[in-house]
Amino acid sequence: MKKARIGIIGCGQIVKIRHAHELAECAWAETAGYSDFVPERAQAFASQYGGRAYDGYQDMLRDPEVDGVVICTANNAHAPMSVEALHAGKSVLCEKPMASGLAGAEAILEAERGSSGFFMAAHNQRFTMAHRKAKALLESGAMGRVLSFRCTLAHPGPERFSVNRTNSCWYLNKASSGLGCISDLGIHKCDILMHLLGEPLARVAAIAGTRDKRDETGSLAQVYDNAVCVLETPSGVMGTLNLSYTNYSGMENTTVYYCEKGVLRCHYYPDCALEVVMDGAETVRYFDVPQPGSGVMDAFARAIVEGGPSPVPAGEALRAMRTVFAIEEAARTQKMVSLDGM
Ligand SMILES: NC(=O)c1ccc[n+]([C@@H]2O[C@H](COP(=O)([O-])OP(=O)(O)OC[C@H]3O[C@@H](n4cnc5c(N)ncnc54)[C@H](O)[C@@H]3O)[C@@H](O)[C@H]2O)c1
């Protein structure tokens, strides 16, 4: 088997905790190298994990030996870089959200149409053992219809995560981020909800604002740090979504599906990634050990080796983008927003 040669663009925190070692350990891939605005960061990863330190991302895109690139920069660079990479014939694994605005997301779909490569959004929640099992249970009919859901993604703030651990980090800057927690965190949950429910989110209402996060000048940040949303699918499944950068107790990343025949609790307990409570039957608890890897890099590299298709297609990522932008519109206008044509 010829392995996929993959390079990483943007060498910050998510590369350190996830992509560099998952690429080095991937059975379908070889590390082509790294690139970053800050050349020392690319050099440090290349020294530790192998491959070259490229002289900028365009140098990587010109390398005919590179089959795919993983884009892990600030959000506003995702779409222009993805478009350039697709035009260069590379496949793209792009961190979420796929763009900082809808126009960028649409440009990616357009570029993919004329490319020999494919686009995959790094929506890693689709690859957790709990969400895979929950999807299989829902599709099997064992739970009956989903009636409603409750969903939260909340952590203490991106300034504690980014390689730049200060309030001047790009996450708290509107031009670099987009919508703050609504797009940064909401994209994960909107995507996984639609993936598991098997239908779009068609109507949204929300309250959102900036309550606590400050930029480097000490003023309240221009991105949202909290949002509380109400969502509904075309078939009438209803639920709530809480997004927050101000959960100072740590990370909460939970979804509960209330179904006709029981309840699914995904990532609700630290020692059990999925709990299934059936009406009148014994509770079953799955996955009491941490998942070994995110599964994202394996899916990307394998799709390159096997000639596609994209494991998380651009069209589905765009659908999640439209949903988070509808949430922002609903919050800004104080009106319920319907998503047409979904
Ligand atoms: N899937 C997830 O669960 C998850 C989790 C965290 C972050 N992310 C995403 O990963 C991406 C990176 O986040 P991070 O926390 O690692 O950021 P970070 O601030 O830690 O690092 C970003 C890196 O990209 C580099 N960079 C920025 N713009 C660049 C450009 N135009 N060209 C080259 N290099 C550039 C910076 O120098 C920095 O080294 C973001 O899109 C974020 O939303 C995803």
The ligand as a Gaussian input file, in Angstrom:
#p B3LYP/6-31G(d) Opt

LIG

0 1
 N      -11.428000      19.853000      16.686000
 C      -11.245000      20.346000      17.898000
 O      -11.758000      19.831000      18.897000
 C      -10.369000      21.553000      18.062000
 C       -9.864000      21.891000      19.315000
 C       -9.068000      23.016000      19.413000
 C       -8.794000      23.793000      18.293000
 N       -9.329000      23.449000      17.100000
 C       -9.097000      24.271000      15.899000
 O       -7.751000      24.143000      15.490000
 C       -7.304000      25.349000      14.883000
 C       -6.028000      25.812000      15.566000
 O       -6.297000      26.027000      16.939000
 P       -5.124000      26.058000      18.021000
 O       -5.789000      26.126000      19.341000
 O       -4.158000      24.988000      17.739000
 O       -4.497000      27.488000      17.709000
 P       -3.113000      28.056000      18.249000
 O       -3.314000      29.504000      18.460000
 O       -2.611000      27.244000      19.391000
 O       -2.126000      27.804000      17.032000
 C       -2.365000      28.298000      15.756000
 C       -1.046000      28.202000      14.986000
 O       -1.304000      28.553000      13.635000
 C       -0.296000      29.458000      13.197000
 N       -0.886000      30.263000      12.151000
 C       -1.944000      31.103000      12.276000
 N       -2.246000      31.633000      11.076000
 C       -1.352000      31.114000      10.178000
 C       -1.126000      31.277000       8.791000
 N       -1.901000      32.101000       8.067000
 N       -0.116000      30.559000       8.210000
 C        0.649000      29.727000       8.938000
 N        0.487000      29.526000      10.285000
 C       -0.490000      30.235000      10.864000
 C        0.111000      30.237000      14.436000
 O        1.414000      30.777000      14.298000
 C        0.037000      29.134000      15.513000
 O        1.257000      28.436000      15.634000
 C       -8.465000      26.343000      15.037000
 O       -9.201000      26.398000      13.867000
 C       -9.318000      25.739000      16.147000
 O      -10.691000      26.081000      16.017000
 C      -10.085000      22.338000      16.969000

